[in-house]
Amino acid sequence: MKLLAKSALKTDQIKARKDLKADGIELILSGQDVIDSGKSVDTLAALADDWPVIGLEVPDSFNGVPVDPTSRNKGVREDSQRFLQAAVDIACNVAGRANVEVYLQYQCLFDNQFDDNGTPSAFGWAPVLGKIREFHGELAAKAFPLKVQLENTVPVSCLVGGNRYHCFATTRPRDFKWMDVPLAFNIAHYAQALYTWVNVKSTRQRIVKDDAKNLKDNSNVYAVTPDDRKYVIGMTKADVRYGNLLQKNSLKEDVKAAITKEIINVIYAHKMLIGSVQFSDCLPGFGTEDCEAGYFGDKGMIDVPAVLRAVFDAKIPASDDRYEPFVPAIPFIIPKYKEQDYNNPVNQKKAFELVREIMATAGSRKNGT
């Protein structure tokens, strides 16, 4: 398992992370970075001497348009597909020019935009998963042998051009198992999805016939009010069960403990599918505000140390058991915290200290000390 630093593709930010002595770095690309592919490849290839692992995270929007390779809108769909294919080309070119391990991660922000009544343009779930699986297969084949991961998102996603979007697919880890697509597991996003499912209210909002076939019945349409305005979201029956279970568990223990337990269950259940874990805490909320995720403090929804211990404890049989019979299942862990000054990543440094403290404790337990 390798601990990676997190940065934008900016020289000052990358330089500020050298003192972390990380095993590599995951870089958030901007839309312009993808468009200026030649310049980006030159910059990335030059990092190989300092960073033996380079992960690339593709933004979920560009030019104010959501990245959605499955969109009903032909223009959005084709532009998104070209955008993601261009990102794959960057990753492959970097790997070809430098002696460095490279992987790619992306996130879909589905273009199911809410109207003035808080109703999204579509509720499709299973049909969208099928389209994602097909497109991801094409993307992974183009990138081979590089690994390509898809990040989980939240039901009511953040702003793009002042709008909110409903993501009915890729909010839950079992979607990735069904698609057989490697999961870049963002624990803050999953906590926000769980919080949403706990706080929904049933609604009899009318939906169009095509969407009704995907939902099967109106009992799977629910409302949330993250900003004092009602948004109607689709939920599977399993989502409803998870919400009810978390509500019951939170009566016995606090919500933080219930959400943390569910995140840990996912890590153990899906360890073979998880390509990386992006960790941070988040404030209670639906993932609709920029300030909610990446939180570092004592008022969050996740027991981050408990989750990290589970990440280190999740093992698989070693391919060569002459030295160790089992090895960590999850290849990469990456802190993803907000900073007041990204050229002085104070929270990321604290996160590294926490990880190394837990690693040392795990080593002591293993040696019986």
C-alpha positions as CSV (number, residue, x, y, z in Angstrom):
1,M,0.0,0.0,0.0
2,K,1.3,3.4,-1.0
3,L,0.5,6.7,0.7
4,L,0.2,9.5,-2.0
5,A,0.2,13.3,-1.6
6,K,-2.6,15.3,-3.2
7,S,-2.1,18.4,-5.3
8,A,-3.3,20.4,-8.3
9,L,-0.9,20.4,-11.3
10,K,0.7,23.5,-10.1
11,T,4.5,23.8,-9.5
12,D,4.3,25.6,-6.1
13,Q,1.7,23.1,-4.7
14,I,3.7,20.1,-5.9
15,K,7.0,21.6,-4.5
16,A,5.2,22.2,-1.1
17,R,4.5,18.5,-0.8
18,K,8.0,17.1,-1.3
19,D,8.6,17.3,2.5
20,L,5.8,14.8,3.1
21,K,8.1,12.0,1.7
22,A,5.1,10.4,0.1
23,D,5.3,7.3,-2.1
24,G,3.9,9.3,-5.0
25,I,1.3,12.0,-5.8
26,E,-2.2,12.2,-7.1
27,L,-2.8,15.3,-9.2
28,I,-6.1,17.0,-9.9
29,L,-6.1,18.1,-13.5
30,S,-8.1,21.1,-14.6
31,G,-10.1,21.2,-17.7
32,Q,-7.5,23.3,-19.3
33,D,-4.8,20.8,-18.3
34,V,-6.6,18.2,-20.3
35,I,-7.1,20.5,-23.3
36,D,-3.4,21.6,-23.2
37,S,-2.3,18.0,-23.3
38,G,1.2,18.5,-24.7
39,K,2.2,21.0,-22.0
40,S,0.6,18.8,-19.3
41,V,2.6,15.7,-20.5
42,D,5.8,17.6,-20.4
43,T,5.1,18.9,-16.9
44,L,4.1,15.5,-15.6
45,A,7.0,13.6,-17.2
46,A,9.4,16.0,-15.5
47,L,8.0,14.9,-12.1
48,A,9.1,11.3,-12.4
49,D,12.4,11.8,-10.5
50,D,10.6,13.0,-7.4
51,W,7.4,11.0,-7.6
52,P,7.6,7.2,-8.5
53,V,3.8,7.0,-8.6
54,I,1.7,9.6,-10.4
55,G,-2.1,9.4,-10.2
56,L,-4.2,11.6,-12.4
57,E,-7.7,12.8,-11.4
58,V,-9.9,14.1,-14.2
59,P,-12.3,17.0,-13.2
60,D,-16.0,16.3,-13.2
61,S,-16.8,19.3,-15.5
62,F,-15.1,21.4,-18.1
63,N,-16.2,24.7,-19.6
64,G,-19.2,24.7,-17.2
65,V,-20.4,21.3,-18.7
66,P,-20.7,18.2,-16.6
67,V,-18.6,15.2,-17.6
68,D,-21.2,12.6,-18.5
69,P,-20.2,10.0,-21.2
70,T,-23.7,8.5,-20.9
71,S,-25.7,11.8,-21.4
72,R,-28.9,11.9,-23.3
73,N,-27.6,15.1,-24.8
74,K,-25.5,14.0,-27.8
75,G,-23.2,17.0,-27.6
76,V,-22.5,16.5,-23.9
77,R,-22.1,12.8,-24.3
78,E,-19.6,13.1,-27.2
79,D,-17.7,16.0,-25.7
80,S,-17.4,14.1,-22.4
81,Q,-16.1,10.9,-24.2
82,R,-13.5,12.9,-26.1
83,F,-12.5,14.7,-22.9
84,L,-11.9,11.5,-21.0
85,Q,-10.2,9.8,-23.9
86,A,-7.8,12.8,-24.0
87,A,-7.1,12.3,-20.3
88,V,-6.2,8.7,-21.0
89,D,-3.8,9.8,-23.8
90,I,-2.1,12.1,-21.3
91,A,-1.7,9.2,-18.8
92,C,-0.3,6.9,-21.5
93,N,2.1,9.4,-22.8
94,V,3.5,10.2,-19.4
95,A,3.9,6.4,-18.7
96,G,5.6,6.1,-22.0
97,R,8.1,8.9,-21.5
98,A,9.0,8.4,-17.8
99,N,9.9,5.4,-15.6
100,V,6.9,5.9,-13.3
101,E,3.7,4.1,-12.3
102,V,0.7,6.0,-13.6
103,Y,-3.1,5.5,-13.1
104,L,-6.1,7.5,-14.0
105,Q,-9.3,8.3,-12.0
106,Y,-12.4,10.1,-13.2
107,Q,-15.9,10.9,-11.9
108,C,-19.2,11.3,-13.8
109,L,-21.4,14.2,-12.9
110,F,-24.6,13.1,-14.6
111,D,-26.5,15.8,-16.5
112,N,-29.8,15.1,-14.7
113,Q,-30.2,18.8,-13.8
114,F,-32.9,19.8,-11.4
115,D,-35.7,22.1,-12.7
116,D,-37.3,25.0,-10.8
117,N,-39.5,22.5,-9.0
118,G,-36.5,20.4,-7.8
119,T,-37.2,17.5,-10.2
120,P,-34.3,16.1,-12.2
121,S,-34.5,15.4,-15.9
122,A,-34.2,11.6,-15.4
123,F,-34.1,8.9,-12.7
124,G,-32.4,6.2,-14.7
125,W,-30.3,3.8,-12.7
126,A,-29.8,0.3,-14.2
127,P,-29.7,1.6,-17.8
128,V,-27.1,4.2,-16.9
129,L,-24.9,1.6,-15.1
130,G,-25.0,-0.5,-18.3
131,K,-23.8,2.4,-20.4
132,I,-21.1,3.3,-17.9
133,R,-19.8,-0.3,-17.9
134,E,-19.6,-0.3,-21.7
135,F,-17.9,3.1,-21.9
136,H,-15.5,2.3,-19.0
137,G,-14.5,-1.0,-20.8
138,E,-13.6,1.0,-23.9
139,L,-11.6,3.6,-21.8
140,A,-9.8,0.8,-19.9
141,A,-8.9,-1.0,-23.1
142,K,-7.5,2.3,-24.5
143,A,-5.4,2.9,-21.3
144,F,-4.1,-0.7,-20.9
145,P,-1.9,-1.6,-19.1
146,L,-2.6,1.5,-17.0
147,K,-5.3,1.2,-14.4
148,V,-8.5,3.4,-14.7
149,Q,-10.8,3.9,-11.7
150,L,-14.2,5.6,-11.3
151,E,-14.9,7.7,-8.2
152,N,-18.2,7.4,-6.3
153,T,-20.3,10.5,-6.1
154,V,-23.2,12.0,-4.1
155,P,-27.0,11.9,-4.9
156,V,-27.3,15.7,-5.1
157,S,-24.0,16.9,-6.5
158,C,-22.2,20.1,-6.3
159,L,-22.5,23.1,-8.5
160,V,-21.6,23.4,-12.1
161,G,-22.4,26.7,-13.6
162,G,-24.8,27.5,-10.7
163,N,-26.8,24.3,-11.2
164,R,-27.3,21.2,-9.1
165,Y,-27.4,17.7,-10.5
166,H,-28.9,14.4,-9.5
167,C,-26.6,11.3,-9.6
168,F,-28.7,8.2,-9.2
169,A,-25.9,5.9,-10.3
170,T,-22.3,5.5,-8.9
171,T,-23.4,6.7,-5.4
172,R,-23.2,3.3,-3.9
173,P,-20.3,0.7,-4.0
174,R,-22.5,-2.1,-5.1
175,D,-23.0,-0.2,-8.4
176,F,-19.3,-0.7,-9.0
177,K,-19.5,-4.4,-8.2
178,W,-22.4,-4.8,-10.6
179,M,-20.5,-3.0,-13.4
180,D,-17.2,-4.7,-12.5
181,V,-15.5,-1.2,-12.6
182,P,-12.6,-0.4,-10.2
183,L,-13.7,2.0,-7.4
184,A,-11.8,5.1,-6.4
185,F,-13.5,5.1,-3.0
186,N,-14.1,8.6,-1.6
187,I,-15.2,8.0,2.0
188,A,-16.5,11.6,2.4
189,H,-18.8,11.2,-0.7
190,Y,-20.2,7.9,0.7
191,A,-20.8,9.5,4.1
192,Q,-22.7,12.2,2.4
193,A,-24.8,9.7,0.4
194,L,-25.6,7.8,3.6
195,Y,-26.6,11.1,5.3
196,T,-28.9,11.9,2.4
197,W,-30.6,8.5,2.5
198,V,-31.1,8.9,6.3
199,N,-32.7,12.4,5.9
200,V,-35.1,11.8,3.0
201,K,-38.9,12.2,3.1
202,S,-41.3,10.2,0.9
203,T,-43.0,12.1,-1.9
204,R,-45.7,11.3,-4.4
205,Q,-44.1,13.6,-7.0
206,R,-45.2,12.7,-10.5
207,I,-42.6,11.3,-12.8
208,V,-42.5,10.6,-16.5
209,K,-43.4,7.1,-17.7
210,D,-39.9,6.2,-18.9
211,D,-38.5,7.0,-15.6
212,A,-41.3,5.1,-13.8
213,K,-40.1,1.9,-15.5
214,N,-36.7,2.4,-14.0
215,L,-38.0,3.2,-10.6
216,K,-40.8,0.6,-10.7
217,D,-43.0,2.6,-8.5
218,N,-43.3,6.1,-7.0
219,S,-42.5,4.8,-3.5
220,N,-38.8,5.0,-4.6
221,V,-39.0,8.8,-5.2
222,Y,-37.9,10.8,-2.2
223,A,-37.3,14.5,-1.3
224,V,-34.4,16.1,0.5
225,T,-34.0,19.8,1.5
226,P,-30.2,20.5,1.7
227,D,-30.6,24.3,1.3
228,D,-34.3,24.9,2.3
229,R,-35.4,23.9,-1.2
230,K,-36.9,20.5,-2.0
231,Y,-35.0,18.3,-4.4
232,V,-36.6,15.0,-5.6
233,I,-34.1,12.1,-5.9
234,G,-34.4,8.5,-6.9
235,M,-33.6,5.7,-4.5
236,T,-33.3,2.0,-4.9
237,K,-35.1,-0.2,-2.3
238,A,-31.6,-1.1,-0.9
239,D,-30.9,2.7,-0.4
240,V,-34.1,2.9,1.6
241,R,-33.1,-0.1,3.7
242,Y,-29.7,1.5,4.3
243,G,-31.3,4.7,5.4
244,N,-33.7,2.9,7.7
245,L,-30.9,0.8,9.2
246,L,-28.7,3.8,9.8
247,Q,-31.6,5.6,11.5
248,K,-32.1,2.6,13.8
249,N,-28.4,2.3,14.5
250,S,-28.1,6.0,15.2
251,L,-30.7,5.6,18.0
252,K,-28.3,3.1,19.7
253,E,-25.1,5.0,18.8
254,D,-24.4,8.4,17.3
255,V,-24.7,9.0,13.5
256,K,-20.9,9.2,13.2
257,A,-20.5,5.7,14.6
258,A,-23.2,4.3,12.4
259,I,-21.8,5.9,9.2
260,T,-18.2,4.9,10.1
261,K,-19.3,1.3,10.6
262,E,-21.0,1.2,7.2
263,I,-17.8,2.7,5.5
264,I,-15.7,0.0,7.2
265,N,-18.2,-2.7,6.0
266,V,-17.7,-1.5,2.4
267,I,-13.9,-1.6,2.7
268,Y,-14.0,-5.2,3.8
269,A,-16.8,-6.3,1.4
270,H,-15.3,-4.6,-1.7
271,K,-11.6,-4.7,-1.0
272,M,-10.9,-6.6,-4.2
273,L,-12.7,-3.8,-6.2
274,I,-11.2,-0.7,-4.5
275,G,-8.3,0.8,-6.5
276,S,-7.7,3.6,-4.0
277,V,-9.2,5.2,-0.9
278,Q,-9.5,9.0,-0.8
279,F,-9.9,9.9,2.8
280,S,-11.0,13.0,4.7
281,D,-13.8,13.8,7.1
282,C,-16.9,15.9,6.2
283,L,-19.3,18.0,8.0
284,P,-23.0,16.8,8.4
285,G,-24.5,17.6,5.0
286,F,-25.7,16.3,1.6
287,G,-22.5,17.1,-0.4
288,T,-24.1,20.1,-2.0
289,E,-21.9,22.7,-0.4
290,D,-18.2,23.3,-1.2
291,C,-17.4,23.6,2.5
292,E,-18.8,20.2,3.6
293,A,-16.1,17.8,2.3
294,G,-12.4,17.8,3.1
295,Y,-13.1,18.8,6.7
296,F,-10.4,18.4,9.4
297,G,-11.8,18.8,12.9
298,D,-13.9,17.1,15.6
299,K,-17.4,17.8,14.3
300,G,-17.4,15.5,11.3
301,M,-19.4,12.5,10.3
302,I,-16.5,10.0,10.0
303,D,-14.1,8.4,12.5
304,V,-11.2,8.7,10.1
305,P,-8.6,6.7,12.3
306,A,-11.1,3.8,12.5
307,V,-11.5,3.8,8.7
308,L,-7.8,3.9,8.1
309,R,-7.2,1.0,10.5
310,A,-9.7,-1.0,8.4
311,V,-7.9,0.0,5.2
312,F,-4.6,-1.4,6.6
313,D,-6.4,-4.5,7.9
314,A,-8.0,-5.4,4.6
315,K,-5.7,-8.0,3.2
316,I,-5.6,-10.5,0.2
317,P,-3.3,-13.5,-0.3
318,A,0.1,-12.6,-1.6
319,S,1.1,-13.7,-5.1
320,D,4.5,-14.6,-3.6
321,D,4.0,-15.9,0.0
322,R,7.7,-16.6,0.7
323,Y,7.9,-13.4,2.7
324,E,4.3,-12.5,3.6
325,P,1.2,-14.7,3.2
326,F,-1.1,-11.7,2.9
327,V,-0.6,-8.2,1.6
328,P,-2.8,-5.0,1.7
329,A,-5.7,-5.2,-0.7
330,I,-5.9,-1.5,-1.5
331,P,-3.0,-0.1,-3.5
332,F,-3.2,3.6,-2.7
333,I,-4.5,5.9,0.0
334,I,-4.8,9.6,-0.6
335,P,-5.7,12.4,1.9
336,K,-8.2,14.9,0.3
337,Y,-8.5,17.9,2.7
338,K,-9.4,21.5,2.3
339,E,-6.6,23.9,3.0
340,Q,-6.6,27.7,3.7
341,D,-3.4,27.9,1.6
342,Y,-2.8,25.0,-0.8
343,N,0.9,26.0,-1.0
344,N,1.1,25.3,2.8
345,P,-0.9,22.0,3.1
346,V,-1.2,22.0,6.9
347,N,-4.2,19.5,7.0
348,Q,-2.5,17.2,4.6
349,K,0.6,17.1,6.8
350,K,-1.6,16.2,9.8
351,A,-3.2,13.5,7.7
352,F,0.2,12.0,6.9
353,E,1.2,12.0,10.5
354,L,-2.1,10.2,11.4
355,V,-1.5,7.6,8.7
356,R,2.1,6.9,9.8
357,E,1.0,6.7,13.5
358,I,-1.6,4.1,12.6
359,M,0.9,2.2,10.4
360,A,3.4,2.1,13.2
361,T,0.7,0.8,15.6
362,A,-0.3,-1.8,13.1
363,G,3.3,-2.9,12.8
364,S,3.6,-3.2,16.6
365,R,0.5,-5.4,16.8
366,K,1.9,-7.6,14.0
367,N,5.2,-8.1,15.9
368,G,3.3,-8.7,19.2
369,T,4.8,-5.6,20.9
